[in-house]
């Protein structure tokens, strides 16, 4: 599905969301990061590394391949809003999550939580936390 760039207000269909699952590891981390703010590529890399205490590091090439895929599927869009030019590099591209991207990230989080629940039931993951 090619995304036109306009932010849709319609609620994504369950089948549309399910067709995009499971998400690649890097894509999920990027969507989680963008759920909080519009960011440029390097800031996304930093956020993922910070949020995971350095246990997840996305390489630059992987980041931009993932962003390209997320743009094509309509899960993120390039933002037209820019910070103050004195505080920004004009070469940077800023990205934001779309309503479809939010729905897919939520569905992927639920899918992963269900897998952890299965692992807990078999004694493979700690209880609690």
Order of alpha helices (4+ residues) and beta strands (2+ residues): alpha-alpha-beta-alpha-alpha-beta-beta-alpha
